[in-house]
């Protein structure tokens, strides 16, 4: 039977104490309230402050909630909103193109697939929800990198660096940056040289939020089974779908407008 970790449990109990509305707590107060040894409470508070989940008020020497929690809360809400709003769009895009459609978010220097829509039949590109992809995963990666700050792109190119997945993978940083510039000018990224998966063609388009690109839609199909006209149709459909889900677009999805008003 799975057991809770005492140190983690105590840390979360401390954080949950702030739900009662009190903005600041001292070490002794939390120790008494939660029945935690004062030295242990001090160490946990210090650790939470180091990770920016709490911060110490220099004037009162008491602890209050920190910016790290705001950042996590924003990410959690952004992912939930994107997933909810994009779900029907993914299904529509899959039916329109007849190809596999993925929804991904960028986190921890990589891409996480959070939803998908796959056509019926055995001959299709498939992926797993929750699957992690490297930051340089072909057009999927470029849909995020193209709108990142240059310093962040440089950091990723330096470490973990570009990888060779096939013989046509882009491994030169200068060539990568040239492709990112092209992606920005087009508004989407295309993998038409099988640079990430052998035999697979793809197009990715960014979904924009208030803080920049929050997700990307990718359409994937087998290169040998797609005509030039079908590829172009996929590009246009993916681009339209991503624009419709983006904040700030005049043709934004109606459900997105309702969320924006709440925010």
N, C-alpha and C positions, 0 to 999 in steps of 0.2 A: 504494500500500500504506500502511495506517494506521501511523503511528509513535507511540511513547510520548513523553510530554513529560518531558524530563530532570529538571526541578525537582520535578514531581509524583512521578516514579519515586523520586527520592532521599528525598522526604518519606515515602513509603510504606515504603521500605526501613528507614528509621529506626523507624517504628512497628512493623514486623514483627520488628525486633531484640528487642523485649520478649517475644516468644513463647518465648524460651529460658528464661524464668523469673526473670531478673534484674530487680529492681524499679526500679532507678535507673541512669542513665548520665550521665557528664559529657560535655562538648563534645569534649574531646580524645580520650576513649575511643571515642566514636562515630565521630569523624573518622578515627581510625586503623583501627578495625574495618571500616568501610565504604569506606575509600579516598576520602573526601570532604574537600575543602579545609576547614580548621578554620573559616575565616570563613564559608564557605558553610553548614557544619553549624550554626554559631551562628545564622545568619539563619533557617534552616529550623526549628530548635528554637524560636526566638522566635515565628515565625509560627504554628507548631502550638500553642504555649502561648496565643497571642492568641485562637485559636479553641477553646481549652479541650480540645484533643485531648491535650495534654501539660500538665503543671504543674511549676513549679520548686520544689523543696524549699528553703525559706529557710535551713534549718539546714545542709544539705550542699551547696547550690548546684548540685545535680544534678537531672536531669529524670526524671519518672515519668509514667505514664499518667494522663490527666485525665478529669474527669466527662463531657466531651463525647462520648467514646467509649462510655461507659455508656449515655448517652441514645440514641445511634444504635443501639447493640446492642439496647436494649429495644424501640425502634420496629421494627427489622428482625424481631425475634422475634415481636412482637405482630402484625405484618402477616402473617407466615407462618402463625402459629397460627390467626388469624382466617380466613384464606383456606382453610386445610386443613379446619377444622371446619365452615365455613359452606357449603362447596361442595355437599354433598348436600342441605343445608337449602334452598338456593336452587332446586335442581332440583325438590324436593318442593313448594316454594311456587309455582313456576311451573306445575306440573301441577295443583295444587289450585285456583289462581285463573284459570289460562288466560291470564295476563298476563305482561309482561316484568318480571323481577326483577333489581335491581342491588345490588351490595355496594360501599360506598364507605368510604374513610377520610379523615380531615381532616388535612391537612398543608400547611404553607406558605401559610396563610390561604386555603385552598380545599379542594375535595373531589376526590379521585382515585378513579375507578372501578377496582376491582381484580378484579372478577369479575361475571359476569352469567349469566342463564338466560332464553332467549327462546323463546316458543312457535313451533311450526312454522307455515308460512303466510306470506303476504306482508303482510297487514294486522296490523302490530304496531308498537309503539314500539321503536326500536332505539338502541343506544349502543355505544361502542367501549371495550374494556378499555384502561386507561391514560388515558382522556379526562379532562381537567381541567374542573371546574365551579366557578363563583364561590361564595364562602361563603354568599351569600344566594340560592342556587338553590332557591327554593320550600320545600317540605316537607323535602327532602333536607338543606338547610342548617339548618333549624330543629331537626332531630333531633340535631344537634351543638351548636348555639348555646344551646339551652335548658338544657344542663347545664354550660356553660362558666362560669368566674368572671365576675362582672359587669364587672370592669375589662377583661377580654379582649373581652367583647362590645362594650363602649363603644369600645375601640380599633378594632375592625373596623367599627363603624358610622361612626366618624369617618374612617377611611381603611383600605381603599379605599372604604368607604361603600356604601349600598344602590343597586341599579341597577333601572332600569325595563326589563323584558324584554317585557312585554305591558302593555295598558292597565289591567290589574288588579293589577300588581305592587305590593307593599308598599314604598314609598319613604320613609315617615315613621318615624323611629326610635322614637317613642312607640308607634305602631301595631305595629311589629315586636316591641317588648318585650311588648306585650299578647299577641301571638300566641305568644311564647316561654313566657309564664306559662301559657297554655292548654295548650301542648304538654307542659309539666312535669306539669300536673294530670291530663292524659289518659294520658301515657306514650307518646305517638306524635304525629306531625304529619300533617296532611292538606292537600293542595292541591286544593280543590274549586272554585276560581275561575279556573283556568288562568293562575295568576300567573307561572309560569316558561315554560311551553310552551303555545302556543295549541292548544286542542283536546285537551289531555292532562290527565288526572286522576292524582293520585298520593297515596300514603301512605308515610311513612317511620317506622321504629322503631329506636331506638338499641340497640346491643349493648354491654353494660357489662363492663369489665374491672376489674382491681385499681386502676387509676389513673383510673377514670371511663369515659366513652364512648370505645370504641376503634374502632367502626365503626357503620355504619347500613345497614339493609336497606330498599330502596325498591321498591314495586310500582307500575308505570305502565300505564295503559290509555287508550284513546281515550274521551273523555267521552261522545260520542254513541252509543257501543256498549255502555255499561255502565248497568245499572239501579241503582236505589238499593239493592236487596238485594245485588247483586253487589259494589257498593262497600263495603258494610258487611262482607261476607264477606272481602273483601281486607284491610280494616282489622284484623279479628279475627285472620286468618291471619298477617299480617305481625307483629302485636304478639306473638302466641304464638311465632313462629319466633325473633324477637329475644330474647325472654325465655328461651327454651330454650338459647340460645347464650351467655347472659350469666353471668358469674361471680357467685355469691352467690344464684342462684335455686335453690330446692329441687328444681325440675324440670329442672335443667340437663342438657344433652345428655351422655350417658355418656362420649363421647370427651373432652368438655371437663373432666369430673371427673378423667380420667386425666392430662391436661396439668397441671391445678391441683396434683395431688399431686407431680408432677415439679418444678414451680416451687417 
